[in-house]
């Protein structure tokens, strides 16, 4: 499958300063293709977009988190105070503390929180790393099952084998290649088609199933899966029933309760182009509203004021 790529222009003072090329896939409620740009059947690295599927594997393995804590298990959070406290709560519930985490130390991505941490004389910490919710949930799953906690990131660990099997099941693809994500967890390469298939399976599953438990918690608490004011959270608040999960290097996946779904990958990893490309996919599927209109472009600043925009060509 191949189709012409979508292009996202960065326009400054009327001049096209940079161009991002995007792969975009959008499918209708019945699963038929609505819009395709680029090689969406080729292998891709979904990065953190796969977190809801990883959380599903944990729930199936006995993880008992609900509500905000379960949403946080799927999160690429911005390190706001409630995120850090949520991570500590998950760990405490498993009889662990921050020292059990194996993700890298980091400062909060949220600028206000980061400044507060630095002003208080503190520095990078594992609890602030954007994947710490997932790592805490992985540790809690290990405790429930009596699995080793020190090696929970190893590819051969029972937890990671369960994650791999779940991803293969929901994407309908055999894992062709693997690697290591930025947080240290195993990463599995699949196609955009496969990720879209997996997201649809989660939101369309029956009420009370592990798939729906994860998807419902994710959608009920959008700030916990990204951050207050983040574009992903804004999209979910604007479109009830929509699940949106972004990942590093400009990957994003989404699915709606009715089966409309899609994925976006900016080929050069340019994160700034993801949301405009995503809005294009959502619009092609019939979603609309003032919030989508606002997110369709991103302001380019000069001297602190808008002098251009990032927009789909």
C-alpha positions in Angstrom: 0.0 0.0 0.0 1.4 3.4 -0.9 0.0 6.9 -1.3 1.4 10.4 -1.6 2.6 11.8 1.7 0.9 14.7 3.5 3.0 17.8 4.0 3.0 20.2 7.0 4.5 23.6 6.3 6.2 25.9 8.8 5.4 29.4 7.7 7.3 32.4 9.1 6.5 35.9 8.0 4.9 34.6 4.8 7.9 32.3 3.9 7.8 28.5 4.1 10.7 28.0 6.4 10.5 24.2 6.9 8.4 21.3 5.7 7.5 18.1 7.5 6.4 15.0 5.6 3.7 12.9 7.3 2.3 9.4 7.0 -1.4 9.5 7.9 -4.0 6.8 8.2 -7.7 7.3 8.9 -10.4 4.6 8.9 -14.2 4.8 9.1 -16.4 3.3 11.7 -16.6 0.0 9.6 -12.8 -0.1 9.3 -12.6 0.9 5.7 -9.9 3.3 4.6 -10.9 6.9 4.4 -7.5 8.7 4.0 -4.0 7.3 3.5 -0.8 9.2 3.1 2.5 7.4 2.9 3.5 3.8 3.6 1.2 3.1 6.5 1.7 -0.6 6.1 5.5 -0.3 6.7 7.1 -0.9 10.1 7.0 2.1 12.4 8.0 2.8 16.0 4.8 3.8 17.9 6.8 4.7 21.0 4.5 5.8 23.8 1.4 5.5 21.6 1.5 1.8 22.5 1.1 2.4 26.2 -2.7 1.6 26.3 -1.9 -1.8 24.9 0.9 -2.3 27.5 -1.5 -1.3 30.2 -4.0 -3.8 28.8 -1.5 -6.6 29.2 -1.0 -5.5 32.8 -4.7 -5.5 33.6 -5.1 -8.9 32.1 -2.2 -10.1 34.3 -4.1 -8.9 37.4 -3.2 -5.2 37.8 -6.1 -3.8 39.8 -5.7 -0.1 39.2 -8.8 1.9 38.3 -9.7 5.5 37.4 -7.0 8.1 37.5 -4.3 5.6 38.5 -5.1 3.3 35.5 -5.0 6.4 33.2 -1.6 7.3 34.6 -0.4 3.8 33.8 -1.0 4.7 30.1 0.5 8.2 30.4 3.3 10.2 28.9 2.7 12.7 31.7 4.1 16.2 32.1 5.3 15.7 35.7 2.7 18.0 37.3 2.3 17.5 41.1 -0.7 15.3 40.8 1.2 13.0 38.3 4.1 12.6 40.7 1.8 11.9 43.6 -0.2 9.4 41.5 3.0 7.5 40.7 4.0 7.4 44.3 0.5 6.1 45.2 0.8 3.2 42.7 4.1 2.3 44.1 3.0 2.5 47.7 0.0 0.3 46.9 2.5 -2.3 45.8 4.7 -1.9 48.9 7.4 -0.1 46.9 8.9 3.3 46.6 10.6 5.4 44.0 13.9 3.5 44.3 12.2 0.5 42.5 11.7 2.5 39.3 14.1 1.8 36.4 13.2 4.7 34.2 15.8 7.5 33.8 15.8 10.5 36.1 14.3 13.6 34.6 12.8 17.0 35.3 9.1 17.6 34.8 8.1 18.5 31.2 5.6 21.0 32.5 7.5 24.3 32.7 5.8 25.7 35.8 6.4 22.5 37.8 10.0 22.2 36.5 10.7 25.7 37.7 9.2 25.0 41.1 11.3 21.8 41.5 14.5 23.7 40.6 13.6 26.6 42.9 13.2 24.2 45.8 16.7 23.0 45.3 15.7 19.6 43.8 16.8 18.1 40.5 15.9 15.3 38.2 14.1 12.3 39.7 12.6 9.1 38.3 9.1 9.9 39.5 9.1 13.0 37.2 10.1 11.1 34.1 7.1 11.1 31.7 6.9 7.3 31.6 7.0 6.8 35.4 3.3 5.9 35.6 3.8 3.0 33.2 6.9 1.9 35.1 5.1 2.0 38.5 2.2 0.0 37.0 4.7 -2.5 35.6 6.2 -2.9 39.1 2.7 -3.3 40.7 1.9 -6.0 38.1 5.1 -7.8 39.0 4.2 -7.7 42.7 0.7 -9.1 42.1 2.2 -12.0 40.2 5.2 -12.7 42.3 7.5 -11.8 39.4 11.0 -10.2 40.0 10.8 -6.5 40.2 14.5 -5.8 39.7 14.5 -7.1 36.1 11.0 -6.0 35.0 12.4 -4.3 31.9 14.2 -7.4 30.5 12.8 -8.6 27.2 12.6 -12.2 28.6 10.7 -11.1 31.8 7.2 -12.7 32.2 5.7 -9.2 32.1 7.3 -8.2 28.9 6.4 -11.5 27.3 2.8 -10.8 28.2 3.0 -7.3 26.8 4.5 -8.7 23.5 1.7 -11.3 23.2 -1.0 -8.6 23.8 0.4 -6.3 21.2 0.6 -9.1 18.7 -3.0 -10.1 19.4 -4.5 -6.6 19.2 -2.5 -5.4 16.2 -3.0 -8.7 14.4 0.7 -8.7 13.5 3.7 -10.7 14.5 6.4 -8.5 16.1 9.0 -8.2 13.3 11.5 -6.2 15.3 12.1 -4.9 18.8 14.3 -2.4 20.6 14.5 -0.2 23.6 12.3 2.8 24.2 13.7 6.1 25.7 12.4 5.0 29.2 14.3 1.7 29.0 11.2 -0.5 28.4 11.1 -2.9 25.4 9.7 -1.4 22.2 8.0 -3.3 19.5 7.9 -2.2 15.9 4.6 -2.7 14.1 2.7 -1.0 11.2 0.4 2.0 11.5 -2.3 -0.2 10.3 -1.6 -2.6 13.2 -1.7 0.2 15.8 -4.9 1.5 14.4 -6.4 -2.0 14.6 -5.3 -2.3 18.2 -6.8 1.1 19.3 -10.1 0.2 17.6 -10.2 -3.1 19.4 -9.9 -1.4 22.8 -12.5 1.3 22.4 -15.0 -1.1 20.7 -14.7 -3.9 23.2 -17.6 -4.8 25.4 -18.2 -2.9 28.7 -16.3 -4.3 31.6 -13.7 -6.1 29.5 -10.1 -5.4 30.3 -9.8 -3.5 26.9 -12.7 -1.2 27.8 -11.6 -0.7 31.4 -8.3 0.7 30.1 -9.9 2.8 27.3 -12.7 4.1 29.6 -10.2 5.2 32.3 -8.0 6.8 29.7 -10.8 8.8 28.2 -12.3 9.8 31.6 -9.1 11.3 32.8 -7.3 13.0 29.9 -5.1 15.3 32.0 -3.7 12.2 33.7 -2.6 10.7 30.4 -0.7 13.8 29.2 -1.1 17.0 31.1 -3.3 20.0 31.8 -3.8 21.9 28.6 -1.9 19.4 26.5 -3.3 19.1 22.9 -4.1 15.4 23.4 -6.2 16.2 26.4 -7.9 19.1 24.6 -8.8 16.8 21.8 -10.3 14.2 24.1 -12.3 16.9 26.0 -13.6 18.3 22.7 -14.6 14.9 21.2 -16.3 12.7 23.8 -15.5 9.1 23.2 -12.1 9.8 21.6 -8.9 8.2 22.9 -5.7 10.0 21.8 -2.2 8.9 22.6 1.0 10.5 21.3 4.5 9.1 21.4 8.0 10.4 21.0 9.5 11.1 17.5 6.1 12.3 16.3 3.8 9.3 16.4 0.2 9.5 17.4 -2.8 7.1 17.5 -6.5 7.7 18.1 -9.8 5.9 18.1 -13.4 6.7 18.8 -16.1 4.6 20.4 -17.9 4.2 17.1 -14.8 2.7 15.4 -13.4 5.7 13.6 -9.6 5.7 14.2 -6.2 6.5 12.8 -2.5 7.0 13.2 0.0 9.7 12.3 3.7 9.6 11.9 5.8 12.6 11.0 8.8 11.1 9.2 11.5 13.4 10.5 10.2 13.2 14.1 9.1 16.8 14.1 6.7 16.8 17.0 5.3 20.3 16.2 3.7 18.9 13.0 1.8 16.0 14.8 -1.4 17.8 16.0 -2.1 19.7 12.7 -1.7 16.4 10.8 -4.0 14.6 13.4 -6.7 17.3 13.0 -6.6 16.7 9.3 -7.2 13.0 9.9 -10.0 13.7 12.3 -11.7 16.2 10.0 -11.5 13.6 7.2 -13.5 11.3 9.4 -16.2 13.9 10.1 -15.1 15.2 13.4 -15.5 19.0 13.8 -15.8 21.8 16.3 -14.1 25.0 17.3 -11.4 23.2 19.4 -10.3 21.2 16.3 -10.3 24.4 14.3 -8.0 26.0 16.8 -5.6 23.0 16.9 -5.5 22.7 13.1 -2.6 25.3 13.1 0.2 26.0 15.6 1.5 29.6 15.9 5.1 30.4 14.9 6.4 33.2 17.2 8.8 36.0 16.6 9.6 38.4 19.4 7.0 36.6 21.5 4.1 37.3 19.1 2.6 35.2 16.3 4.3 35.8 12.9 3.3 32.7 11.1 1.9 29.2 11.6 2.4 25.5 11.2 -0.3 24.1 8.9 -1.1 21.3 6.6 -0.5 22.1 3.0 
